Amino acid sequence: MDPANQRAQHRSALGLSRELQQDRTDHPSLPSRGGSRGYPLWFRLRVLDAAHTVSVEQASDQYGVSAASIYRWQGRVTPYRMTGGEERADLVGYDLLLLAIVVAIFPCATLDEIATFILANGGDVYSNPQISERLKELQITRKRCTKEAYDAFSERTQRRVRWFMTLPPPLGVYRVWMQRLIDIDKTGFYLKSCSPNYGRGLICQRVRNPSHYIKNALRVNVILAIEPGDPRLPAIVDGSIENPRRWMKITIQNIDQHVFADFCDETCTDLENNPVNNGLDDERVFMWDNLTAHKTALVINTVEGRVSNNNFQTMNRPPYHPKLAPIEYVFCELACELSRRARRDWDAARLQQEIAVIIGQLGRN
């Protein structure tokens, strides 16, 4: 079982509903002033501990609780479920079973999808407030889904992280000036959402949803290369910290080894033909993630085997460690700005134009 689920279930058994739940006061108000739910479970347990230590009468005087309540709590400390005084008429029986089934097999379903599932399988028609209230009573809450890579902390991955920090290229960045690094990666944007971020589950459990990507949907692919900038260069010069260079390729074609090799060739050619005065373009190290398209003989020969006065090298970043990839932060800024500008009437051409404009503005002071 997931350690987070074990901790959540342990807290739930103690009567706590949230990790950050805090008691507002040691002496809660009387049930007559706080509604018909009675005293909370943690307060009842505290009174019972005092009654076992001293006596029921002294605990009654100390906490302001009647002795009859303490005797009743000794037989059953958990309060009975509130029924509302009337028999439930909606979402019961077979419909309640359908509700539990749809949450179990499709935790990211919306309220409309849940209602459709119940109706399609022989249930009644229910409104969104009815379904939401029933889920709340079942302690099924809506929360952000977690998408985890369990191989991130494996021994193999951690070993590659150590190599990356302590060995020279092609295994690591040891003794490599940061100004010589060029981070390259690719990403893609759809004109619609690919994976929901929220789902429903029991209050003491996480919600996990396998991420799905639609291969036949139109996708705008972006290959981007960035440099950190050279602090020795003046601010007005391209390649400085204030004006770092960007190399990009925006296309709707699939990114295979040939497309990626062409992009690397264009980047190397630009560094050869347009070097920065007093810069470090004579020796560059290309850094990218551990994808198959990046490690083919075509790509490696295009970068390292080219006939040039410059020296180009390649290295692979360790997997599952985006903190070691500066370009991931640029992609986050790009996605955030795109989501802010996006409109429903956009097409693929407009999306490509906006991506090019945003990339040209990122990282420039």
Buried (B, 14 or more C-beta within 10 A) or exposed (E): EEEEEEEBBEBBEEBBEEEEEEEEEEEBEEEEEEEEEBBBBEBBBBBBEBBEEEEBEEBBEEBEBEBEBBEEBEEEEEEEEEEEEEEEEEBEEEBBEBBEEBBEEBBBBBBEEBBBBBBEEEBBEBEEEBBBEBBEEBEBBBBEBEEEEEEEEEEEBBEBBEEBEEBEBEBBBEEBEEBBBBBBBBBEBBBEEEEBEEBBBBBBBBBBBEEEEEEEEEBBBBBBBBBBBBEEBEEEBBBBBBBBBBBBBBBEEEBEBBBBBBBBBBBBEBBBEEBBEEBBBBEBBBBBBEBEBBEBEBBBEBBBEBEEEEEBBBBBBBBBBBEBBBBBBBBEBBEEBBEEEEEEEBEBEBBBEBBEEBBEEBBEE
